[in-house]
């Protein structure tokens, strides 16, 4: 299995790289700035018996996406994880910040999927969040971007069928470095822990495990779906 994961040097992307690493697999670790972190993830991938390839590139750049696609080669799995976004009320967002947010998440979901060579039976998987479908403070731009990814999941699933499956994992509140940028992030964690039926927030590994499930051959009949993994938070 040949896998490309964008934004794989930390957080959820790094957890996905580790979860998918196994003998006989090739994991392409994309990063934008932190080469040391990417090399650490690659070392973990190799320790699990997989081949690791590191490719630097900003997912907002079409030439960088083309280079990623060329380095990765024919893919069995393309994981769209990279995202940069502004956390502000809608009336405080500058146009450049809005564009930055959509260009780092929504546009690559379309463009890299188009540029990549996808093998017969390949999977394309996006990473979304509950802010795509419910109010989260300061999440106007990111929420719009993630909602677009979920809509595009359905479109691409039909257009790429039957050769390629397309799904997205929509995560609840996950404890990553991004929490530092959320207004009252720790208060949100405490509230989520109280409200979530499973009584905890998510980990990057929780999301990575769902990605692994979608890549299992037994998931071959699942396409065009947004799988919510949130410990039941969205039910409350």
C-alpha positions as CSV (number, residue, x, y, z in Angstrom):
1,X,0.0,0.0,0.0
2,X,1.3,3.4,-1.0
3,X,-0.1,6.3,1.1
4,X,0.3,10.1,1.0
5,X,-0.7,12.0,4.1
6,X,-0.7,15.8,4.0
7,X,0.3,17.7,7.2
8,X,1.8,14.5,8.7
9,X,4.5,15.9,10.8
10,X,2.3,16.4,13.9
11,X,-1.1,15.9,15.5
12,X,-3.6,13.8,13.7
13,X,-1.5,13.5,10.5
14,X,1.4,12.0,12.5
15,X,-1.0,9.6,14.2
16,X,-2.4,8.5,10.9
17,X,1.2,7.9,9.5
18,X,2.0,5.7,12.6
19,X,-1.3,3.8,12.5
20,X,-0.9,2.9,8.8
21,X,2.8,2.0,9.0
22,X,3.3,-1.8,8.5
23,X,5.7,-4.0,6.6
24,X,5.3,-3.7,2.9
25,X,3.7,-0.3,3.0
26,X,5.1,3.1,1.8
27,X,4.1,6.2,3.8
28,X,4.7,9.6,2.2
29,X,4.9,12.2,5.0
30,X,4.2,15.7,3.9
31,X,5.2,18.7,6.0
32,X,5.3,22.4,5.5
33,X,8.0,23.8,7.9
34,X,9.0,21.5,10.7
35,X,11.5,19.1,9.0
36,X,12.7,17.7,12.4
37,X,9.1,16.7,13.3
38,X,8.6,15.1,9.9
39,X,11.8,13.1,10.3
40,X,10.7,11.9,13.7
41,X,7.4,10.6,12.3
42,X,9.4,9.0,9.4
43,X,11.6,7.2,11.9
44,X,8.5,5.9,13.7
45,X,7.1,4.7,10.4
46,X,10.3,2.9,9.6
47,X,10.5,1.3,13.0
48,X,7.1,-0.3,12.2
49,X,8.6,-1.9,9.1
50,X,7.2,0.5,6.5
51,X,9.1,2.6,4.0
52,X,9.0,6.3,4.8
53,X,9.4,9.2,2.3
54,X,9.4,12.8,3.4
55,X,8.2,15.6,1.1
56,X,8.1,19.3,2.0
57,X,5.4,21.4,0.5
58,X,2.7,24.0,1.2
59,X,-0.7,22.5,0.2
60,X,-1.8,26.0,-0.8
61,X,0.6,25.9,-3.7
62,X,-0.4,24.1,-6.9
63,X,3.3,23.5,-7.9
64,X,3.9,22.0,-4.5
65,X,0.9,19.7,-4.8
66,X,2.1,18.6,-8.2
67,X,5.5,17.8,-6.7
68,X,3.9,15.8,-3.9
69,X,1.9,13.8,-6.4
70,X,5.0,13.1,-8.5
71,X,7.1,12.1,-5.4
72,X,4.3,9.9,-4.1
73,X,3.6,8.1,-7.4
74,X,0.6,5.9,-7.9
75,X,-1.4,5.9,-4.6
76,X,-3.6,3.4,-2.8
77,X,-4.6,6.0,-0.2
78,X,-4.6,9.8,-0.2
79,X,-5.3,11.4,3.2
80,X,-6.1,15.1,3.2
81,X,-5.2,16.2,6.7
82,X,-3.2,19.5,6.4
83,X,-5.1,22.6,7.5
84,X,-4.2,26.1,8.4
85,X,-6.9,28.4,9.7
86,X,-7.8,31.6,11.4
87,X,-9.8,31.5,14.6
88,X,-11.8,34.7,14.8
89,X,-15.4,36.0,14.8
90,X,-16.6,36.3,11.2
91,X,-16.5,40.2,11.3
92,X,-12.8,40.2,12.5
93,X,-11.6,37.9,9.7
94,X,-9.5,39.7,7.0
95,X,-10.0,38.6,3.4
96,X,-6.5,37.2,3.2
97,X,-7.1,35.1,6.3
98,X,-10.3,33.7,4.9
99,X,-8.5,32.8,1.7
100,X,-5.7,31.2,3.6
101,X,-8.1,29.0,5.5
102,X,-9.9,27.7,2.4
103,X,-6.8,27.4,0.3
104,X,-5.1,25.1,2.9
105,X,-8.0,22.7,3.4
106,X,-10.8,22.8,0.9
107,X,-8.9,23.6,-2.3
108,X,-6.3,20.8,-1.8
109,X,-9.0,18.3,-1.3
110,X,-10.1,19.0,-4.8
111,X,-6.8,19.9,-6.5
112,X,-4.5,17.2,-5.0
113,X,-7.1,14.6,-5.7
114,X,-7.1,15.7,-9.3
115,X,-3.3,15.8,-9.6
116,X,-2.6,12.5,-7.8
117,X,-2.4,9.2,-9.7
118,X,-4.9,6.9,-7.9
119,X,-4.7,3.2,-8.3
120,X,-7.7,1.0,-9.0
121,X,-9.4,0.5,-5.6
122,X,-7.7,3.5,-4.0
123,X,-9.2,5.6,-1.2
124,X,-9.3,9.3,-0.7
125,X,-10.0,10.4,2.9
126,X,-10.6,13.9,4.2
127,X,-10.3,15.0,7.8
128,X,-13.1,17.3,9.1
129,X,-14.5,18.4,12.4
130,X,-17.8,19.0,14.1
131,X,-17.4,22.8,13.5
132,X,-18.5,21.9,9.9
133,X,-22.0,21.3,11.2
134,X,-22.5,23.1,14.5
135,X,-21.5,26.4,16.1
136,X,-18.0,26.6,17.5
137,X,-16.6,30.0,18.7
138,X,-14.3,31.6,16.2
139,X,-14.7,28.8,13.7
140,X,-16.5,30.6,10.8
141,X,-13.7,30.2,8.3
142,X,-12.5,26.8,9.3
143,X,-16.1,25.5,9.7
144,X,-16.9,26.7,6.2
145,X,-13.8,25.0,4.8
146,X,-14.6,21.7,6.5
147,X,-18.2,21.8,5.5
148,X,-17.0,22.3,1.9
149,X,-14.8,19.2,2.3
150,X,-17.8,17.2,3.4
151,X,-19.9,18.3,0.4
152,X,-17.0,17.6,-1.9
153,X,-16.7,14.1,-0.4
154,X,-20.1,13.3,-1.9
155,X,-19.4,14.8,-5.3
156,X,-16.0,13.1,-5.7
157,X,-17.3,9.7,-4.5
158,X,-19.7,9.7,-7.4
159,X,-17.4,11.1,-10.0
160,X,-14.5,8.7,-9.1
161,X,-16.6,5.6,-8.7
162,X,-16.2,2.7,-9.1
163,X,-12.4,3.0,-9.3
164,X,-11.8,5.1,-6.2
165,X,-13.7,5.5,-2.9
166,X,-14.0,8.9,-1.1
167,X,-14.9,9.4,2.5
168,X,-14.2,11.9,5.3
169,X,-13.7,11.5,9.0
170,X,-15.4,14.2,11.1
171,X,-13.8,14.4,14.5
172,X,-15.1,15.8,17.7
173,X,-12.9,17.8,20.0
174,X,-9.4,16.3,19.8
175,X,-6.5,17.1,22.1
176,X,-3.8,18.5,19.7
177,X,-1.7,21.6,19.6
178,X,-4.5,23.4,17.8
179,X,-6.4,23.7,21.1
180,X,-4.0,26.4,22.1
181,X,-5.6,28.6,19.4
182,X,-9.2,28.0,20.4
183,X,-10.7,30.7,22.6
184,X,-11.0,29.2,26.1
185,X,-9.7,25.9,24.8
186,X,-9.3,24.3,28.1
187,X,-12.8,25.3,29.1
188,X,-14.1,23.7,25.9
189,X,-12.2,20.5,26.9
190,X,-13.8,20.5,30.3
191,X,-17.3,21.1,28.9
192,X,-16.8,18.5,26.2
193,X,-15.7,15.9,28.7
194,X,-18.8,16.6,30.8
195,X,-21.2,16.4,27.8
196,X,-19.6,13.6,25.9
197,X,-21.2,10.2,26.6
198,X,-17.8,8.6,26.5
199,X,-16.6,11.1,29.1
200,X,-13.4,12.2,27.3
201,X,-12.2,14.3,24.4
202,X,-10.6,12.5,21.5
203,X,-7.0,11.8,20.8
204,X,-5.2,11.9,17.4
205,X,-5.1,8.1,17.6
206,X,-8.9,7.9,17.7
207,X,-9.1,9.7,14.4
208,X,-6.2,7.6,12.9
209,X,-8.0,4.4,13.9
210,X,-11.1,5.4,11.9
211,X,-8.9,6.2,8.9
212,X,-7.4,2.7,9.2
213,X,-10.9,1.2,9.4
214,X,-11.9,3.0,6.1
215,X,-8.8,1.6,4.4
216,X,-9.6,-2.0,5.5
217,X,-10.7,-4.2,2.5
218,X,-13.9,-4.9,4.5
219,X,-14.9,-1.3,4.1
220,X,-15.0,-1.6,0.3
221,X,-18.7,-0.9,0.2
222,X,-18.4,2.5,2.0
223,X,-18.0,5.6,-0.1
224,X,-19.3,9.2,-0.1
225,X,-19.8,9.1,3.7
226,X,-18.8,11.4,6.5
227,X,-18.0,9.3,9.5
228,X,-18.4,11.1,12.8
229,X,-16.0,10.1,15.5
230,X,-16.8,12.2,18.6
231,X,-17.5,9.9,21.5
232,X,-21.2,10.8,21.1
233,X,-20.8,14.5,21.7
234,X,-22.9,15.5,18.7
235,X,-25.8,13.5,20.1
236,X,-26.2,15.7,23.1
